[in-house]
Structures are given as C-alpha cells and as structure tokens.
C-alpha cells in the first residue's frame, strides 16, 4: 500500500493471502509478485507484460532537433514519481535550455523550471505521443509497491524506438539493459548525467532506440 506513507497493510496482506488460497491458478506479471503469491497459492505462473506487435511503430531519427523532448506516460497514480524528480528537472533546465518535458497522462505535476508539455492521454493518439519523445523516463522509488510494477512504460518506449532512462528497481532491471536500450539511474546525479548524455548525442539516441 502507499496510503498514509505506510509500505505495508495487514488487512491487504490477509486479503491477498485469502484470494491466492482460493484460486486454482495465480498469474503474476513478474517474478517479484509470483514470489509473494507462492507463499499462499497452489499454482503460480509468470506471464510478463507484452505489447501487441501491430501497435509498435518505431520513430524515425533526423539529426539534431531544435528541442529535445523528455517524455513520460502514465496514469494519475504514478505522477508522484515525477513530483519527486523536480530538482532533477530544474537542474536539467539550467544545463540545457533546449530541453522540454512532455507528460501524457490524466493528471499533471506542478511546473518547475523546465518547459512542460501537458498532453491528455487518448488511446488513439498513444503511439504518436510515444514517438514524439526523444528520451523516455521511468523513475521509481525502491519500495515494495514499486517493485511490483511490471515495466509497461519501458516496453512502450522500446516499441516506439525511444531510448529510456529508468530506475533499476524490480522488473526494470530485467527489461532494460544498462548501456544497451538506455540507462539505469539510481541517484539524482545519475539521472542528470544520463539524460544530458543522451540529449547531447542524437546518434546514441538512435542507436539505443533501435536496440529497444
């Protein structure tokens, strides 16, 4: 749970155990969730999150754009991760005035120093929005809630041919190879350095985007 800042809820733990015991089969989205389910369930299988091939359309790369767009896609419940990144975004804006942050969501964080593009999410425009990113980001906290996430953002960035920078938390470490399809970043300094490295090098962005 994330309610009240508490990482654990005894009530939810009891409910989770009861559901697992009652099920003939539990399907988990990653190994972390499967491990919790196995403590209570008769049978557990892991089926990772996937994208439909027909919806993947890698972007094209045409030299150095006048503005480099850092992109994030997600729902209202995950915007808090972006709020905690504000000092990083402010530092990036000071280092490179040509950076912009595009957020595709149904809720948006307060503005900081970096120019922000607020785009309401629409299913029919999702791939077009993803392809407009130059760098995709997936910041997470290293806590039980975040370790249970299944990495959809990273897969969406890769499906659009966009390099990513992500927290090395949970399944993110399995999906993104550090230095191949993008970078891991665990500290504010690493976030700043990795994004600036990609922002300065269009060829590297294209290489990592194609690898994804």
Secondary structure, DSSP 8 states (H G I E B T S, - for coil): --GGG-S--HHHHHHHHHHHHH-S-EEESSHHHHHHHHTT-S-EEE------GGG-------S--SSEEEEEE--GGGHHHHHTTHHHHHHHHHH-TTEEEEEEESS-----SSEEEEEE--GGGHHHHHHT-SEEEE---SSHHHHT---HHHHHHHHTT-EEEE---TTHHHH--BTTTEEE--SHHHHHHHHHHHHT-HHHHHHHHHH-
